[in-house]
């Protein structure tokens, strides 16, 4: 595909983003000048599904994103999640079922994304997935990135879902931009993260997960 002219870029920007699906109106969308199309920016705990030709973008530290699409219809999206702590001595409301509260949370994160893709025309046998993130970006977060990676790999294997790519682990935050219509994903490691916004955001998110788990006896995502 040849680059757009300045006039074409201006027209694409002025046309606005594709219509969003019901339930995703709160997600911020912006024009990605580098890729010459609109993108939805998701934050920790969010996900986004689209039937249009647009991008989904996020920045990951210890969190993981699953990028999922139907290879025929092009419907797809991305989530952004982190498992809550399972601290020693904390009452685990799921202990009797053999499923930890943390794992239950991860399952919710994946099922929300998958179910919405299927709801809007996807078929399970045509799904492909790329997974990104799980970096150890802050020493005080111990092995939370590794736990997120272990969970998502285990979940996808158990569900028999086709993984076509992954960029996981290491010590760096990542920016990921995903195009569900084509399955293309751009991942950039942020080796020089000069501001603390990402760390503060994930630390706050992590604390909120623990509070939700204790308060409700379970965890609801999104």
Backbone torsions as a table, in degrees:
resi	resn	phi	psi	omega
1	UNK	NA	124.0	-177.5
2	UNK	-75.6	150.1	179.5
3	UNK	-59.5	147.9	178.3
4	UNK	-78.8	150.8	174.7
5	UNK	-75.3	166.8	179.1
6	UNK	-58.9	-38.1	179.6
7	UNK	-67.2	-38.8	178.9
8	UNK	-67.3	-39.0	178.1
9	UNK	-63.6	-44.4	179.3
10	UNK	-61.3	-39.4	179.9
11	UNK	-68.0	-39.9	179.0
12	UNK	-64.5	-41.4	178.5
13	UNK	-64.4	-43.8	-177.2
14	UNK	-67.9	-27.8	-178.4
15	UNK	-69.0	-22.2	179.5
16	UNK	84.0	169.6	-177.4
17	UNK	-72.5	160.7	174.2
18	UNK	-60.8	155.6	176.7
19	UNK	-57.6	138.1	179.1
20	UNK	-91.7	155.6	178.8
21	UNK	-72.5	152.4	177.8
22	UNK	-56.3	135.6	179.5
23	UNK	98.9	-9.5	-178.5
24	UNK	-115.3	15.8	-177.4
25	UNK	-64.1	-24.0	-177.1
26	UNK	-77.8	-14.9	-175.6
27	UNK	-75.7	129.9	-179.8
28	UNK	-70.1	133.9	176.6
29	UNK	-125.4	144.6	-176.3
30	UNK	-143.0	165.5	179.4
31	UNK	-91.2	120.6	178.2
32	UNK	-87.9	101.3	-175.7
33	UNK	-65.9	-32.3	-178.8
34	UNK	-65.0	-39.9	-177.7
35	UNK	-103.7	0.4	170.7
36	UNK	60.8	41.6	177.4
37	UNK	-160.4	167.9	-178.7
38	UNK	-79.1	151.9	-179.9
39	UNK	-136.1	146.5	173.4
40	UNK	-100.0	127.8	-178.3
41	UNK	-101.5	118.0	-179.8
42	UNK	-106.0	150.7	-178.7
43	UNK	-110.1	170.7	177.7
44	UNK	-52.7	132.6	-179.5
45	UNK	88.7	-4.3	-179.9
46	UNK	-104.2	165.1	169.3
47	UNK	-147.8	164.8	-177.3
48	UNK	-147.7	134.5	177.7
49	UNK	-126.5	140.5	-178.0
50	UNK	-140.4	149.3	171.7
51	UNK	-105.5	-4.8	-179.0
52	UNK	-94.7	179.9	177.8
53	UNK	-96.7	91.1	178.2
54	UNK	-145.9	171.3	-178.2
55	UNK	-101.4	159.7	169.7
56	UNK	-126.4	130.9	-173.6
57	UNK	-132.3	150.9	174.1
58	UNK	-160.9	169.1	174.5
59	UNK	-120.1	129.3	-173.5
60	UNK	-117.2	138.6	168.5
61	UNK	-110.2	-98.2	176.1
62	UNK	-81.6	-16.5	-179.7
63	UNK	-69.6	166.2	177.3
64	UNK	-124.7	143.7	171.2
65	UNK	-119.1	136.5	169.6
66	UNK	-103.1	126.8	177.6
67	UNK	-104.5	115.8	-168.1
68	UNK	-128.1	139.8	175.9
69	UNK	-154.5	158.3	168.7
70	UNK	-88.7	122.2	-172.6
71	UNK	-70.6	-14.9	179.5
72	UNK	-97.5	-52.6	-176.7
73	UNK	-80.5	-25.1	-179.3
74	UNK	84.9	-4.2	176.2
75	UNK	-67.2	138.4	-178.0
76	UNK	-176.8	-175.7	-179.7
77	UNK	-179.7	-165.0	-175.1
78	UNK	-146.4	146.6	170.5
79	UNK	-116.5	177.0	-178.3
80	UNK	-151.4	106.0	-173.3
81	UNK	-142.0	162.9	176.0
82	UNK	-140.3	140.3	174.4
83	UNK	-73.5	141.5	174.2
84	UNK	-72.2	162.5	177.0
85	UNK	-63.7	148.3	168.5
86	UNK	-119.2	75.4	-172.2
87	UNK	-69.3	146.3	176.8
88	UNK	-56.3	132.8	177.5
89	UNK	87.5	-11.0	179.9
90	UNK	-77.0	134.6	177.6
91	UNK	-64.5	124.9	-179.4
92	UNK	-100.8	107.3	-175.5
93	UNK	-64.7	-14.8	-178.6
94	UNK	-103.1	5.5	-173.6
95	UNK	-56.4	-39.9	-175.7
96	UNK	-69.9	-19.7	-179.2
97	UNK	-90.5	-9.5	-177.1
98	UNK	82.7	5.3	178.9
99	UNK	-119.8	119.5	-177.7
100	UNK	-69.8	158.1	177.5
101	UNK	-60.5	-39.0	-179.7
102	UNK	-63.1	-45.9	179.2
103	UNK	-64.5	-39.7	178.4
104	UNK	-58.0	-40.0	178.9
105	UNK	-63.1	-45.6	179.0
106	UNK	-61.3	-37.9	177.9
107	UNK	-62.7	-41.8	176.7
108	UNK	-59.5	-43.5	-178.3
109	UNK	-59.4	-42.8	-178.8
110	UNK	-74.7	-41.4	-175.5
111	UNK	-70.0	-33.7	175.7
112	UNK	-59.4	-46.5	-179.1
113	UNK	-65.0	-51.2	-177.6
114	UNK	-61.5	-47.1	-176.9
115	UNK	-63.3	-36.7	178.4
116	UNK	-70.1	-35.7	175.9
117	UNK	-64.4	-44.0	178.4
118	UNK	-65.7	-38.1	-179.8
119	UNK	-60.9	-32.7	-176.0
120	UNK	-103.4	28.7	169.9
121	UNK	110.6	-3.6	178.5
122	UNK	-75.4	157.6	174.8
123	UNK	-123.5	135.7	-173.8
124	UNK	-57.8	-37.8	-177.5
125	UNK	-73.2	-9.1	179.8
126	UNK	-108.8	6.3	-176.6
127	UNK	-77.7	141.9	169.9
128	UNK	-131.0	149.9	-172.7
129	UNK	-135.2	140.9	168.2
130	UNK	-121.7	140.7	-178.8
131	UNK	-124.0	141.0	-172.2
132	UNK	-140.0	147.0	169.9
133	UNK	113.9	-152.7	179.3
134	UNK	75.7	29.7	179.0
135	UNK	-75.5	151.7	173.9
136	UNK	-93.7	86.7	-171.1
137	UNK	-96.2	-10.3	-179.0
138	UNK	-146.7	124.3	-175.3
139	UNK	-57.1	-36.2	-176.9
140	UNK	-70.1	-12.7	178.1
141	UNK	-87.2	10.1	177.2
142	UNK	44.6	-123.0	-174.2
143	UNK	-108.2	28.3	-176.2
144	UNK	-58.9	-38.0	178.0
145	UNK	-62.8	-42.9	179.1
146	UNK	-63.8	-38.1	178.4
147	UNK	-66.0	-40.0	177.7
148	UNK	-62.9	-41.4	178.9
149	UNK	-63.8	-47.0	-179.1
150	UNK	-60.3	-40.9	179.5
151	UNK	-62.7	-52.0	-172.6
152	UNK	-66.1	-36.2	176.9
153	UNK	-64.8	-43.9	-179.7
154	UNK	-64.2	-42.7	-179.4
155	UNK	-62.6	-48.2	-177.4
156	UNK	-64.9	-37.3	177.3
157	UNK	-66.1	-44.9	-179.2
158	UNK	-63.9	-34.2	-178.9
159	UNK	-85.5	-6.6	179.4
160	UNK	66.9	30.0	-179.0
161	UNK	-89.4	145.2	-172.0
162	UNK	-83.9	115.0	177.4
163	UNK	-96.7	122.6	-176.8
164	UNK	-108.7	-2.3	178.1
165	UNK	-176.4	151.4	175.1
166	UNK	-152.2	149.3	173.6
167	UNK	-139.6	93.7	-169.0
168	UNK	-128.9	154.2	174.5
169	UNK	83.4	-153.3	-177.9
170	UNK	72.0	-172.4	-174.4
171	UNK	-112.2	14.2	-172.7
172	UNK	-117.8	146.4	167.3
173	UNK	-66.9	161.7	179.1
174	UNK	-135.4	145.7	165.1
175	UNK	-104.6	128.4	179.4
176	UNK	-122.6	135.4	176.4
177	UNK	-126.1	126.7	-173.4
178	UNK	-124.9	138.0	177.3
179	UNK	-114.2	96.9	-176.7
180	UNK	-57.4	-35.8	-175.9
181	UNK	-60.1	-35.3	-177.9
182	UNK	-109.4	-19.1	-176.1
183	UNK	85.8	2.8	179.2
184	UNK	-73.2	140.9	177.0
185	UNK	-133.7	133.3	175.9
186	UNK	-110.8	124.5	179.9
187	UNK	-123.7	127.5	178.5
188	UNK	-124.4	122.5	176.7
189	UNK	-77.4	129.6	-177.1
190	UNK	-94.3	84.1	-175.5
191	UNK	-72.4	-22.0	-179.9
192	UNK	-124.6	81.1	179.8
193	UNK	-91.4	99.3	-171.3
194	UNK	-81.8	-23.1	178.8
195	UNK	-108.0	162.6	-173.9
196	UNK	-96.9	11.2	-174.8
197	UNK	-57.2	-47.9	-178.4
198	UNK	-62.4	-46.3	-178.7
199	UNK	-62.2	-44.6	179.9
200	UNK	-63.1	-40.5	-178.4
201	UNK	-64.8	-45.9	-178.4
202	UNK	-71.4	-34.5	177.8
203	UNK	-64.9	-44.1	178.3
204	UNK	-63.9	-42.2	179.3
205	UNK	-62.4	-43.9	-179.6
206	UNK	-61.4	-43.9	179.6
207	UNK	-64.5	-39.6	-179.1
208	UNK	-65.2	-33.3	178.5
209	UNK	-63.8	-44.4	179.2
210	UNK	-62.0	-40.2	-180.0
211	UNK	-66.4	-40.0	178.3
212	UNK	-63.1	-43.5	-177.1
213	UNK	-63.1	-41.6	-178.8
214	UNK	-70.9	-41.5	-174.3
215	UNK	-71.3	-37.7	-170.6
216	UNK	-104.0	-13.7	-175.0
217	UNK	75.8	9.3	179.4
218	UNK	-172.0	178.1	-177.6
219	UNK	-133.2	129.3	173.7
220	UNK	-110.1	133.0	-179.4
221	UNK	-101.3	147.7	178.2
222	UNK	62.8	NA	NA
